[in-house]
Amino acid sequence: MGRRYSNLIAIAGFAISLCAGAAANAQPHGQQGMKVRPGPPPGPRPGPNPNNPRDRFLALPPQDRQIFQRNAERWMQMAPEERMIMREREKIYRARLSREVEDALRNSGLRLDADKRAQFEQRYLQERRRIEHSLRQEVESKRQQELPQIQDRLKKEFSGTSPSTGSTSAPTAAGSPKK
């Protein structure tokens, strides 16, 4: 559950920066009835900037956008104390990931310049997310396979020891005072 909150914090932070970026880039609305003079044609648009939150959001698949939006809404509904706890958990998670990247780089024996080091870190985290996603899917699949067996076993276990329907009637008069 801690991982879910950590991911939620990262997503919420991204959502907040996305909203701030979108508000900063918003164009003022023109007044009705005013004609707009045509200006020079716009130049070629630069490609998506991975540092721009809006571009990163638009690059997400539709399903991930929906998840992102739900998480952002949950973040906005959280109490400030909950947000603070989530931020702390995210800091701890990021620090642990950073240590693990450092360990992986040290264990590899590579000596990389800043650019290659950043690429190594990005790839390491990307591969790690892929592995963790795969493991979560595998565990969820196994859980779904085993749940019906557990439910059947519990049903059998508790169906034999359930009290009869007559004993759930109104309490007897012995427990109530008489006037």
C-alpha positions in Angstrom: 0.0 0.0 0.0 3.0 2.3 0.6 4.0 2.0 -3.0 0.5 3.0 -4.1 0.8 6.2 -2.0 4.3 6.9 -3.3 3.0 6.6 -6.9 0.0 8.8 -6.0 2.3 11.5 -4.6 4.4 11.5 -7.8 1.3 11.6 -9.9 -0.3 14.3 -7.9 2.8 16.4 -8.0 2.8 15.9 -11.8 -0.8 16.9 -11.9 -0.2 20.1 -10.0 2.7 21.1 -12.2 0.6 20.2 -15.2 -2.2 22.4 -14.1 0.2 25.3 -13.3 1.9 24.9 -16.7 -1.5 24.8 -18.5 -2.6 28.0 -16.7 0.6 29.8 -17.5 0.3 28.9 -21.1 -3.3 29.8 -21.4 -4.1 32.5 -24.1 -6.3 35.4 -23.1 -9.7 35.4 -24.7 -10.4 38.1 -27.3 -13.5 40.3 -27.0 -16.5 39.4 -29.1 -16.9 41.4 -32.3 -13.3 42.2 -32.6 -11.6 41.0 -35.7 -8.2 39.4 -35.4 -5.6 40.5 -37.9 -3.8 37.6 -39.5 -0.2 37.6 -38.5 2.7 35.7 -40.0 2.0 32.0 -40.2 3.2 30.1 -37.2 6.6 28.4 -37.6 7.1 24.7 -37.2 6.2 23.5 -33.7 9.0 22.0 -31.8 8.7 18.4 -30.8 7.3 17.3 -27.4 9.5 18.5 -24.5 9.9 15.7 -21.9 10.5 18.4 -19.3 7.1 20.1 -20.0 4.4 18.5 -17.8 1.7 19.2 -20.4 3.7 17.3 -23.2 4.4 14.5 -20.8 0.7 14.2 -19.9 -0.3 14.3 -23.6 2.2 11.6 -24.4 0.5 9.2 -21.9 -1.8 6.5 -23.3 -5.5 7.3 -22.7 -5.8 4.7 -19.9 -2.8 6.2 -18.0 -4.3 9.7 -18.4 -7.5 8.5 -16.7 -5.6 6.9 -13.9 -3.6 10.1 -13.6 -6.7 12.2 -13.4 -8.3 10.0 -10.8 -5.2 10.1 -8.7 -5.0 13.9 -9.0 -8.6 14.2 -7.9 -7.9 12.0 -4.9 -4.9 14.2 -4.1 -6.9 17.3 -4.2 -9.5 15.8 -1.8 -6.8 14.8 0.8 -6.4 16.6 4.0 -3.1 18.6 4.4 -1.8 16.1 7.0 -2.4 13.2 4.5 -0.6 15.1 1.8 2.4 15.7 4.1 2.6 12.0 5.0 2.5 11.1 1.3 5.2 13.6 0.5 7.4 12.2 3.3 6.8 8.6 2.0 7.7 9.8 -1.5 10.9 11.4 -0.3 11.9 8.1 1.4 11.0 6.1 -1.7 13.0 8.4 -4.0 16.0 8.3 -1.6 15.9 4.5 -1.6 15.7 4.4 -5.4 18.6 6.8 -5.7 20.7 4.6 -3.4 19.8 1.5 -5.4 20.7 3.3 -8.7 24.1 4.3 -7.1 24.6 0.7 -6.0 23.8 -0.7 -9.5 26.2 1.8 -11.1 28.9 1.0 -8.6 28.4 -2.8 -9.1 28.6 -2.4 -12.8 32.1 -1.0 -12.6 31.3 1.7 -15.2 32.7 5.2 -15.0 30.3 7.5 -16.8 30.1 11.2 -17.5 27.1 13.1 -16.4 25.0 12.5 -19.6 25.7 8.8 -19.7 25.1 8.6 -16.0 21.7 10.2 -16.4 20.9 7.8 -19.2 22.0 4.9 -17.1 19.7 6.1 -14.2 16.8 6.6 -16.6 17.2 3.1 -18.1 17.7 1.5 -14.8 14.5 3.0 -13.4 12.6 2.2 -16.6 13.6 -1.5 -16.5 12.9 -1.6 -12.8 9.4 -0.3 -13.3 8.9 -2.8 -16.1 10.0 -5.7 -13.8 7.9 -4.5 -10.9 4.8 -4.1 -13.1 5.3 -7.6 -14.4 5.7 -9.0 -10.9 2.5 -7.2 -9.7 0.6 -8.7 -12.6 1.9 -12.1 -11.9 1.0 -11.8 -8.2 -2.4 -10.5 -9.0 -3.0 -13.4 -11.4 -2.0 -15.9 -8.8 -4.2 -14.2 -6.2 -7.2 -14.3 -8.6 -6.6 -18.0 -9.2 -6.4 -18.9 -5.5 -9.3 -16.7 -4.2 -12.1 -19.0 -5.3 -10.4 -21.9 -3.5 -10.1 -19.9 -0.3 -13.7 -18.8 -0.5 -14.9 -22.3 -1.0 -12.8 -23.6 1.9 -14.0 -20.9 4.2 -17.6 -21.4 3.1 -17.4 -25.1 4.0 -15.6 -24.4 7.3 -18.1 -21.8 8.5 -21.3 -23.4 7.1 -21.0 -26.3 9.4 -20.6 -24.2 12.5 -23.2 -21.5 11.8 -25.9 -21.1 14.5 -29.4 -22.2 13.8 -31.9 -19.6 12.7 -34.0 -20.1 15.9 -31.2 -18.8 18.2 -31.1 -15.5 16.4 -34.6 -14.5 17.6 -35.4 -11.9 20.2 -33.6 -12.1 23.6 -35.3 -14.1 26.4 -37.2 -12.4 29.2 -34.7 -13.6 31.8 -32.3 -10.8 31.0 -34.9 -8.0 31.2 -36.2 -6.7 34.6 -39.9 -7.2 35.3 -42.1 -4.4 36.8 
